[in-house]
Amino acid sequence: MFKFNPLTIKKLKRFREIRRGYYSAVLLICLTVGSLFAELLINDRAIFISYQGQWHFPTYADVEVGSTYGLTGIDAVVPVDYRALQAFFEGTENTVIMPLIPWGPNTNDALDGILKTQAPDFSRKHFLGTDTTGRDVLSRLIYGFRTAIFFALAFTALTYLIGVTIGCAMGYFGGIFDLLFQRIIEIWSNIPFLYMVIIVFSIIPASFEVSTRITILLFIMVLFSWTGLTYYMRTETYKEKSRDYTAAALVLGASTSRVIFKHIMPNTIATMITFVPFTVVSAITAITALDFLGWGLPPPTPSIGELLKQGTANLTTAPWIVSSAFAALVFILAVVTFIGEAVREAFDPRKFTRYR
């Protein structure tokens, strides 16, 4: 059974007492977990179909053609339009249950045969309107949030893995190893990140899958973002290495890995934890900015930055695009920032310390 030490329990209790941060964390967790099941609420595929006594669940199934449900003509050999199928089955014993918002993030809704922006329309279930190609704005915001938050979490995990490892090693071993990596970090930090993104994405073939391009973008961002964390971890490790408990562990024959992972790192946890929410904020901001500039997530990936770009280009004709995207971005960043402030206060080493 995993058990927290008394100091950590005190910090977690303090975090719960900071209501704004605590409820922001609960809200963010609910939104993140809920986004994993977005297809059940916002999708152009039916949740459930009852046809001739048989049940079908198309949401997570393979693409189905119209002949599966008795459609004829051209509709029999093309992918099923479940909204049209719902209307076709109306008044029969067959049933189609659609999600609350029957539009996927990449589904185009042609109004009068024209792909164009549409103002918010509750009758067509475009609650925040559509973008310039008739795609539902709310659907793209929800899926864009899912992409952004999981991208940010992966970015944070990889950045910490590299930054904490190198920073701890610099602080613990010191000497030539420390000086060498300081020079490497100084040189590496001066390489312009944005130019590298532009250069790499200009030579990546368009034939690459979307997931591959997202992975490459994540790798580039991590590659140029781990350096800042090393300075904090190096300083904390230097400080903890000089403590008496570290010297006692070495005298008792503790190995290097045991001293680092069992003794030093638990005492630097405050530094690591307090930076996590702010790293997530910086990742979301960076990916949104890159999408806005056109060098971020590859199309047609749903993205808040891409919606902001569309919205600013159509500010007078379709103000609902930029207002929705801007409100969503501010909301996400505010929630994560509230969590970061609460975590920083709860884990403040001046308030709780092992040496009391």
TORKOL-4160 file (C-alpha; in steps of 0.2 Angstrom, whole numbers, padded with zeros to 4 digits, m for minus):
356
<pt num="1" X="0000" Y="0000" Z="0000"/>
<pt num="2" X="0007" Y="0017" Z="m0005"/>
<pt num="3" X="0008" Y="0029" Z="0009"/>
<pt num="4" X="0012" Y="0047" Z="0010"/>
<pt num="5" X="0024" Y="0054" Z="0023"/>
<pt num="6" X="0016" Y="0066" Z="0036"/>
<pt num="7" X="0024" Y="0081" Z="0028"/>
<pt num="8" X="0016" Y="0077" Z="0011"/>
<pt num="9" X="m0001" Y="0074" Z="0020"/>
<pt num="10" X="0001" Y="0092" Z="0028"/>
<pt num="11" X="0004" Y="0099" Z="0011"/>
<pt num="12" X="m0010" Y="0091" Z="0003"/>
<pt num="13" X="m0022" Y="0096" Z="0017"/>
<pt num="14" X="m0015" Y="0114" Z="0014"/>
<pt num="15" X="m0019" Y="0112" Z="m0004"/>
<pt num="16" X="m0037" Y="0107" Z="0000"/>
<pt num="17" X="m0039" Y="0122" Z="0011"/>
<pt num="18" X="m0035" Y="0134" Z="m0004"/>
<pt num="19" X="m0052" Y="0133" Z="m0011"/>
<pt num="20" X="m0049" Y="0141" Z="m0028"/>
<pt num="21" X="m0035" Y="0130" Z="m0032"/>
<pt num="22" X="m0043" Y="0114" Z="m0026"/>
<pt num="23" X="m0059" Y="0116" Z="m0035"/>
<pt num="24" X="m0049" Y="0122" Z="m0051"/>
<pt num="25" X="m0040" Y="0105" Z="m0050"/>
<pt num="26" X="m0056" Y="0095" Z="m0048"/>
<pt num="27" X="m0064" Y="0105" Z="m0063"/>
<pt num="28" X="m0048" Y="0102" Z="m0073"/>
<pt num="29" X="m0048" Y="0083" Z="m0069"/>
<pt num="30" X="m0066" Y="0081" Z="m0073"/>
<pt num="31" X="m0064" Y="0091" Z="m0090"/>
<pt num="32" X="m0049" Y="0080" Z="m0095"/>
<pt num="33" X="m0057" Y="0064" Z="m0090"/>
<pt num="34" X="m0073" Y="0069" Z="m0099"/>
<pt num="35" X="m0064" Y="0074" Z="m0115"/>
<pt num="36" X="m0058" Y="0056" Z="m0116"/>
<pt num="37" X="m0077" Y="0052" Z="m0119"/>
<pt num="38" X="m0080" Y="0067" Z="m0130"/>
<pt num="39" X="m0086" Y="0055" Z="m0145"/>
<pt num="40" X="m0101" Y="0050" Z="m0134"/>
<pt num="41" X="m0107" Y="0069" Z="m0133"/>
<pt num="42" X="m0100" Y="0077" Z="m0148"/>
<pt num="43" X="m0098" Y="0067" Z="m0164"/>
<pt num="44" X="m0106" Y="0064" Z="m0181"/>
<pt num="45" X="m0108" Y="0046" Z="m0178"/>
<pt num="46" X="m0123" Y="0038" Z="m0169"/>
<pt num="47" X="m0121" Y="0032" Z="m0151"/>
<pt num="48" X="m0133" Y="0018" Z="m0154"/>
<pt num="49" X="m0143" Y="0011" Z="m0168"/>
<pt num="50" X="m0157" Y="m0002" Z="m0167"/>
<pt num="51" X="m0160" Y="m0010" Z="m0185"/>
<pt num="52" X="m0171" Y="m0025" Z="m0188"/>
<pt num="53" X="m0169" Y="m0031" Z="m0170"/>
<pt num="54" X="m0150" Y="m0029" Z="m0170"/>
<pt num="55" X="m0140" Y="m0017" Z="m0160"/>
<pt num="56" X="m0126" Y="m0007" Z="m0167"/>
<pt num="57" X="m0113" Y="0005" Z="m0158"/>
<pt num="58" X="m0105" Y="0015" Z="m0172"/>
<pt num="59" X="m0096" Y="0027" Z="m0161"/>
<pt num="60" X="m0080" Y="0017" Z="m0159"/>
<pt num="61" X="m0083" Y="0005" Z="m0173"/>
<pt num="62" X="m0076" Y="0004" Z="m0191"/>
<pt num="63" X="m0083" Y="0015" Z="m0205"/>
<pt num="64" X="m0100" Y="0008" Z="m0210"/>
<pt num="65" X="m0108" Y="0010" Z="m0227"/>
<pt num="66" X="m0126" Y="0013" Z="m0231"/>
<pt num="67" X="m0131" Y="m0004" Z="m0236"/>
<pt num="68" X="m0128" Y="m0010" Z="m0218"/>
<pt num="69" X="m0145" Y="m0001" Z="m0214"/>
<pt num="70" X="m0154" Y="m0005" Z="m0230"/>
<pt num="71" X="m0150" Y="0011" Z="m0240"/>
<pt num="72" X="m0150" Y="0010" Z="m0259"/>
<pt num="73" X="m0142" Y="0019" Z="m0273"/>
<pt num="74" X="m0126" Y="0029" Z="m0270"/>
<pt num="75" X="m0130" Y="0030" Z="m0252"/>
<pt num="76" X="m0127" Y="0011" Z="m0251"/>
<pt num="77" X="m0109" Y="0012" Z="m0255"/>
<pt num="78" X="m0103" Y="0028" Z="m0246"/>
<pt num="79" X="m0101" Y="0030" Z="m0227"/>
<pt num="80" X="m0117" Y="0032" Z="m0218"/>
<pt num="81" X="m0123" Y="0050" Z="m0214"/>
<pt num="82" X="m0131" Y="0046" Z="m0197"/>
<pt num="83" X="m0140" Y="0062" Z="m0196"/>
<pt num="84" X="m0149" Y="0058" Z="m0212"/>
<pt num="85" X="m0151" Y="0040" Z="m0206"/>
<pt num="86" X="m0160" Y="0046" Z="m0191"/>
<pt num="87" X="m0172" Y="0056" Z="m0201"/>
<pt num="88" X="m0174" Y="0041" Z="m0213"/>
<pt num="89" X="m0179" Y="0030" Z="m0199"/>
<pt num="90" X="m0191" Y="0042" Z="m0191"/>
<pt num="91" X="m0208" Y="0034" Z="m0189"/>
<pt num="92" X="m0202" Y="0016" Z="m0191"/>
<pt num="93" X="m0197" Y="0003" Z="m0178"/>
<pt num="94" X="m0179" Y="0007" Z="m0181"/>
<pt num="95" X="m0170" Y="0019" Z="m0169"/>
<pt num="96" X="m0155" Y="0030" Z="m0171"/>
<pt num="97" X="m0148" Y="0039" Z="m0155"/>
<pt num="98" X="m0136" Y="0053" Z="m0160"/>
<pt num="99" X="m0125" Y="0063" Z="m0147"/>
<pt num="100" X="m0130" Y="0079" Z="m0140"/>
<pt num="101" X="m0120" Y="0088" Z="m0153"/>
<pt num="102" X="m0121" Y="0078" Z="m0169"/>
<pt num="103" X="m0106" Y="0086" Z="m0177"/>
<pt num="104" X="m0088" Y="0080" Z="m0177"/>
<pt num="105" X="m0073" Y="0092" Z="m0176"/>
<pt num="106" X="m0070" Y="0089" Z="m0195"/>
<pt num="107" X="m0088" Y="0088" Z="m0201"/>
<pt num="108" X="m0093" Y="0101" Z="m0214"/>
<pt num="109" X="m0110" Y="0107" Z="m0213"/>
<pt num="110" X="m0115" Y="0115" Z="m0230"/>
<pt num="111" X="m0129" Y="0128" Z="m0228"/>
<pt num="112" X="m0139" Y="0129" Z="m0244"/>
<pt num="113" X="m0125" Y="0119" Z="m0252"/>
<pt num="114" X="m0111" Y="0132" Z="m0247"/>
<pt num="115" X="m0097" Y="0129" Z="m0235"/>
<pt num="116" X="m0097" Y="0145" Z="m0225"/>
<pt num="117" X="m0098" Y="0153" Z="m0207"/>
<pt num="118" X="m0114" Y="0151" Z="m0198"/>
<pt num="119" X="m0120" Y="0161" Z="m0183"/>
<pt num="120" X="m0125" Y="0151" Z="m0167"/>
<pt num="121" X="m0140" Y="0141" Z="m0172"/>
<pt num="122" X="m0149" Y="0130" Z="m0159"/>
<pt num="123" X="m0160" Y="0122" Z="m0172"/>
<pt num="124" X="m0145" Y="0115" Z="m0181"/>
<pt num="125" X="m0136" Y="0112" Z="m0164"/>
<pt num="126" X="m0122" Y="0124" Z="m0169"/>
<pt num="127" X="m0122" Y="0131" Z="m0151"/>
<pt num="128" X="m0107" Y="0142" Z="m0155"/>
<pt num="129" X="m0109" Y="0143" Z="m0173"/>
<pt num="130" X="m0097" Y="0136" Z="m0187"/>
<pt num="131" X="m0080" Y="0141" Z="m0194"/>
<pt num="132" X="m0076" Y="0147" Z="m0212"/>
<pt num="133" X="m0078" Y="0129" Z="m0218"/>
<pt num="134" X="m0094" Y="0125" Z="m0209"/>
<pt num="135" X="m0086" Y="0115" Z="m0195"/>
<pt num="136" X="m0094" Y="0116" Z="m0178"/>
<pt num="137" X="m0084" Y="0128" Z="m0167"/>
<pt num="138" X="m0090" Y="0120" Z="m0150"/>
<pt num="139" X="m0085" Y="0103" Z="m0157"/>
<pt num="140" X="m0067" Y="0109" Z="m0162"/>
<pt num="141" X="m0065" Y="0118" Z="m0145"/>
<pt num="142" X="m0069" Y="0102" Z="m0135"/>
<pt num="143" X="m0057" Y="0091" Z="m0146"/>
<pt num="144" X="m0045" Y="0105" Z="m0147"/>
<pt num="145" X="m0044" Y="0106" Z="m0128"/>
<pt num="146" X="m0041" Y="0087" Z="m0127"/>
<pt num="147" X="m0027" Y="0088" Z="m0139"/>
<pt num="148" X="m0019" Y="0103" Z="m0130"/>
<pt num="149" X="m0021" Y="0096" Z="m0112"/>
<pt num="150" X="m0013" Y="0079" Z="m0117"/>
<pt num="151" X="0000" Y="0087" Z="m0127"/>
<pt num="152" X="0004" Y="0099" Z="m0113"/>
<pt num="153" X="0005" Y="0084" Z="m0100"/>
<pt num="154" X="0016" Y="0074" Z="m0112"/>
<pt num="155" X="0027" Y="0089" Z="m0114"/>
<pt num="156" X="0028" Y="0092" Z="m0095"/>
<pt num="157" X="0032" Y="0074" Z="m0092"/>
<pt num="158" X="0046" Y="0073" Z="m0105"/>
<pt num="159" X="0053" Y="0090" Z="m0100"/>
<pt num="160" X="0054" Y="0085" Z="m0082"/>
<pt num="161" X="0062" Y="0068" Z="m0086"/>
<pt num="162" X="0076" Y="0076" Z="m0095"/>
<pt num="163" X="0078" Y="0092" Z="m0084"/>
<pt num="164" X="0077" Y="0084" Z="m0067"/>
<pt num="165" X="0089" Y="0070" Z="m0072"/>
<pt num="166" X="0102" Y="0081" Z="m0079"/>
<pt num="167" X="0100" Y="0095" Z="m0066"/>
<pt num="168" X="0101" Y="0082" Z="m0052"/>
<pt num="169" X="0117" Y="0075" Z="m0060"/>
<pt num="170" X="0125" Y="0092" Z="m0062"/>
<pt num="171" X="0121" Y="0096" Z="m0044"/>
<pt num="172" X="0127" Y="0080" Z="m0036"/>
<pt num="173" X="0142" Y="0076" Z="m0046"/>
<pt num="174" X="0148" Y="0094" Z="m0049"/>
<pt num="175" X="0166" Y="0097" Z="m0055"/>
<pt num="176" X="0170" Y="0094" Z="m0074"/>
<pt num="177" X="0153" Y="0086" Z="m0077"/>
<pt num="178" X="0144" Y="0101" Z="m0070"/>
<pt num="179" X="0155" Y="0114" Z="m0080"/>
<pt num="180" X="0153" Y="0104" Z="m0096"/>
<pt num="181" X="0134" Y="0103" Z="m0095"/>
<pt num="182" X="0133" Y="0122" Z="m0090"/>
<pt num="183" X="0142" Y="0126" Z="m0106"/>
<pt num="184" X="0131" Y="0114" Z="m0117"/>
<pt num="185" X="0115" Y="0122" Z="m0109"/>
<pt num="186" X="0121" Y="0140" Z="m0113"/>
<pt num="187" X="0125" Y="0135" Z="m0131"/>
<pt num="188" X="0109" Y="0125" Z="m0133"/>
<pt num="189" X="0098" Y="0139" Z="m0125"/>
<pt num="190" X="0104" Y="0152" Z="m0138"/>
<pt num="191" X="0097" Y="0141" Z="m0153"/>
<pt num="192" X="0081" Y="0150" Z="m0159"/>
<pt num="193" X="0066" Y="0138" Z="m0155"/>
<pt num="194" X="0054" Y="0146" Z="m0168"/>
<pt num="195" X="0066" Y="0145" Z="m0182"/>
<pt num="196" X="0070" Y="0127" Z="m0179"/>
<pt num="197" X="0051" Y="0123" Z="m0179"/>
<pt num="198" X="0049" Y="0132" Z="m0196"/>
<pt num="199" X="0064" Y="0124" Z="m0203"/>
<pt num="200" X="0059" Y="0106" Z="m0198"/>
<pt num="201" X="0041" Y="0108" Z="m0203"/>
<pt num="202" X="0045" Y="0115" Z="m0220"/>
<pt num="203" X="0055" Y="0099" Z="m0224"/>
<pt num="204" X="0043" Y="0086" Z="m0217"/>
<pt num="205" X="0034" Y="0078" Z="m0231"/>
<pt num="206" X="0015" Y="0081" Z="m0231"/>
<pt num="207" X="0012" Y="0063" Z="m0233"/>
<pt num="208" X="0017" Y="0060" Z="m0215"/>
<pt num="209" X="0002" Y="0055" Z="m0204"/>
<pt num="210" X="m0005" Y="0068" Z="m0192"/>
<pt num="211" X="0001" Y="0058" Z="m0177"/>
<pt num="212" X="0018" Y="0057" Z="m0183"/>
<pt num="213" X="0019" Y="0076" Z="m0186"/>
<pt num="214" X="0012" Y="0079" Z="m0169"/>
<pt num="215" X="0025" Y="0068" Z="m0161"/>
<pt num="216" X="0039" Y="0077" Z="m0171"/>
<pt num="217" X="0032" Y="0094" Z="m0164"/>
<pt num="218" X="0032" Y="0087" Z="m0147"/>
<pt num="219" X="0050" Y="0081" Z="m0148"/>
<pt num="220" X="0056" Y="0098" Z="m0155"/>
<pt num="221" X="0047" Y="0108" Z="m0141"/>
<pt num="222" X="0054" Y="0096" Z="m0127"/>
<pt num="223" X="0071" Y="0097" Z="m0135"/>
<pt num="224" X="0072" Y="0116" Z="m0133"/>
<pt num="225" X="0062" Y="0117" Z="m0116"/>
<pt num="226" X="0071" Y="0106" Z="m0103"/>
<pt num="227" X="0086" Y="0118" Z="m0100"/>
<pt num="228" X="0077" Y="0130" Z="m0088"/>
<pt num="229" X="0073" Y="0117" Z="m0076"/>
<pt num="230" X="0090" Y="0110" Z="m0074"/>
<pt num="231" X="0096" Y="0126" Z="m0065"/>
<pt num="232" X="0083" Y="0125" Z="m0052"/>
<pt num="233" X="0086" Y="0106" Z="m0049"/>
<pt num="234" X="0105" Y="0109" Z="m0049"/>
<pt num="235" X="0104" Y="0122" Z="m0036"/>
<pt num="236" X="0092" Y="0112" Z="m0025"/>
<pt num="237" X="0103" Y="0096" Z="m0027"/>
<pt num="238" X="0119" Y="0106" Z="m0022"/>
<pt num="239" X="0110" Y="0113" Z="m0006"/>
<pt num="240" X="0103" Y="0095" Z="m0001"/>
<pt num="241" X="0120" Y="0087" Z="m0005"/>
<pt num="242" X="0128" Y="0098" Z="0009"/>
<pt num="243" X="0116" Y="0092" Z="0022"/>
<pt num="244" X="0121" Y="0081" Z="0036"/>
<pt num="245" X="0108" Y="0067" Z="0032"/>
<pt num="246" X="0117" Y="0065" Z="0015"/>
<pt num="247" X="0134" Y="0064" Z="0023"/>
<pt num="248" X="0127" Y="0051" Z="0035"/>
<pt num="249" X="0119" Y="0041" Z="0021"/>
<pt num="250" X="0136" Y="0040" Z="0012"/>
<pt num="251" X="0145" Y="0035" Z="0028"/>
<pt num="252" X="0133" Y="0021" Z="0030"/>
<pt num="253" X="0137" Y="0015" Z="0013"/>
<pt num="254" X="0122" Y="0021" Z="0003"/>
<pt num="255" X="0124" Y="0019" Z="m0016"/>
<pt num="256" X="0124" Y="0035" Z="m0027"/>
<pt num="257" X="0106" Y="0030" Z="m0034"/>
<pt num="258" X="0099" Y="0028" Z="m0016"/>
<pt num="259" X="0106" Y="0045" Z="m0010"/>
<pt num="260" X="0099" Y="0054" Z="m0025"/>
<pt num="261" X="0082" Y="0045" Z="m0026"/>
<pt num="262" X="0079" Y="0041" Z="m0008"/>
<pt num="263" X="0086" Y="0056" Z="0001"/>
<pt num="264" X="0089" Y="0071" Z="m0011"/>
<pt num="265" X="0075" Y="0070" Z="m0023"/>
<pt num="266" X="0061" Y="0069" Z="m0009"/>
<pt num="267" X="0068" Y="0085" Z="m0002"/>
<pt num="268" X="0067" Y="0094" Z="m0019"/>
<pt num="269" X="0050" Y="0088" Z="m0023"/>
<pt num="270" X="0043" Y="0106" Z="m0018"/>
<pt num="271" X="0053" Y="0113" Z="m0033"/>
<pt num="272" X="0047" Y="0100" Z="m0045"/>
<pt num="273" X="0029" Y="0101" Z="m0040"/>
<pt num="274" X="0027" Y="0119" Z="m0040"/>
<pt num="275" X="0033" Y="0121" Z="m0057"/>
<pt num="276" X="0022" Y="0108" Z="m0065"/>
<pt num="277" X="0006" Y="0119" Z="m0067"/>
<pt num="278" X="0016" Y="0133" Z="m0075"/>
<pt num="279" X="0025" Y="0121" Z="m0087"/>
<pt num="280" X="0008" Y="0115" Z="m0092"/>
<pt num="281" X="0002" Y="0133" Z="m0095"/>
<pt num="282" X="0018" Y="0137" Z="m0105"/>
<pt num="283" X="0015" Y="0122" Z="m0116"/>
<pt num="284" X="m0003" Y="0126" Z="m0120"/>
<pt num="285" X="0002" Y="0144" Z="m0123"/>
<pt num="286" X="0016" Y="0139" Z="m0135"/>
<pt num="287" X="0006" Y="0126" Z="m0145"/>
<pt num="288" X="m0008" Y="0139" Z="m0146"/>
<pt num="289" X="0004" Y="0152" Z="m0153"/>
<pt num="290" X="0012" Y="0140" Z="m0165"/>
<pt num="291" X="m0005" Y="0135" Z="m0172"/>
<pt num="292" X="m0010" Y="0153" Z="m0173"/>
<pt num="293" X="0006" Y="0156" Z="m0184"/>
<pt num="294" X="0002" Y="0141" Z="m0194"/>
<pt num="295" X="0017" Y="0131" Z="m0188"/>
<pt num="296" X="0009" Y="0120" Z="m0174"/>
<pt num="297" X="m0002" Y="0105" Z="m0175"/>
<pt num="298" X="m0005" Y="0099" Z="m0193"/>
<pt num="299" X="m0022" Y="0102" Z="m0201"/>
<pt num="300" X="m0036" Y="0096" Z="m0199"/>
<pt num="301" X="m0032" Y="0093" Z="m0180"/>
<pt num="302" X="m0044" Y="0103" Z="m0170"/>
<pt num="303" X="m0035" Y="0118" Z="m0161"/>
<pt num="304" X="m0039" Y="0133" Z="m0151"/>
<pt num="305" X="m0025" Y="0143" Z="m0160"/>
<pt num="306" X="m0031" Y="0138" Z="m0177"/>
<pt num="307" X="m0049" Y="0145" Z="m0172"/>
<pt num="308" X="m0041" Y="0161" Z="m0166"/>
<pt num="309" X="m0032" Y="0163" Z="m0182"/>
<pt num="310" X="m0048" Y="0160" Z="m0192"/>
<pt num="311" X="m0057" Y="0172" Z="m0180"/>
<pt num="312" X="m0045" Y="0186" Z="m0182"/>
<pt num="313" X="m0046" Y="0185" Z="m0201"/>
<pt num="314" X="m0065" Y="0185" Z="m0200"/>
<pt num="315" X="m0067" Y="0197" Z="m0185"/>
<pt num="316" X="m0081" Y="0207" Z="m0192"/>
<pt num="317" X="m0091" Y="0194" Z="m0202"/>
<pt num="318" X="m0090" Y="0180" Z="m0189"/>
<pt num="319" X="m0086" Y="0187" Z="m0172"/>
<pt num="320" X="m0092" Y="0171" Z="m0163"/>
<pt num="321" X="m0076" Y="0162" Z="m0169"/>
<pt num="322" X="m0063" Y="0172" Z="m0160"/>
<pt num="323" X="m0074" Y="0176" Z="m0145"/>
<pt num="324" X="m0077" Y="0158" Z="m0142"/>
<pt num="325" X="m0059" Y="0153" Z="m0144"/>
<pt num="326" X="m0052" Y="0167" Z="m0134"/>
<pt num="327" X="m0065" Y="0163" Z="m0119"/>
<pt num="328" X="m0060" Y="0145" Z="m0120"/>
<pt num="329" X="m0041" Y="0149" Z="m0120"/>
<pt num="330" X="m0043" Y="0161" Z="m0105"/>
<pt num="331" X="m0053" Y="0149" Z="m0095"/>
<pt num="332" X="m0041" Y="0135" Z="m0097"/>
<pt num="333" X="m0026" Y="0145" Z="m0093"/>
<pt num="334" X="m0035" Y="0153" Z="m0078"/>
<pt num="335" X="m0039" Y="0136" Z="m0071"/>
<pt num="336" X="m0022" Y="0129" Z="m0073"/>
<pt num="337" X="m0014" Y="0145" Z="m0066"/>
<pt num="338" X="m0026" Y="0144" Z="m0050"/>
<pt num="339" X="m0020" Y="0127" Z="m0048"/>
<pt num="340" X="m0002" Y="0132" Z="m0049"/>
<pt num="341" X="m0004" Y="0146" Z="m0036"/>
<pt num="342" X="m0012" Y="0134" Z="m0024"/>
<pt num="343" X="0002" Y="0121" Z="m0027"/>
<pt num="344" X="0015" Y="0134" Z="m0024"/>
<pt num="345" X="0008" Y="0140" Z="m0008"/>
<pt num="346" X="0004" Y="0123" Z="m0001"/>
<pt num="347" X="0022" Y="0116" Z="m0005"/>
<pt num="348" X="0031" Y="0132" Z="0000"/>
<pt num="349" X="0047" Y="0125" Z="0009"/>
<pt num="350" X="0046" Y="0140" Z="0021"/>
<pt num="351" X="0030" Y="0134" Z="0028"/>
<pt num="352" X="0033" Y="0116" Z="0029"/>
<pt num="353" X="0050" Y="0108" Z="0030"/>
<pt num="354" X="0058" Y="0092" Z="0035"/>
<pt num="355" X="0070" Y="0100" Z="0047"/>
<pt num="356" X="0057" Y="0107" Z="0060"/>
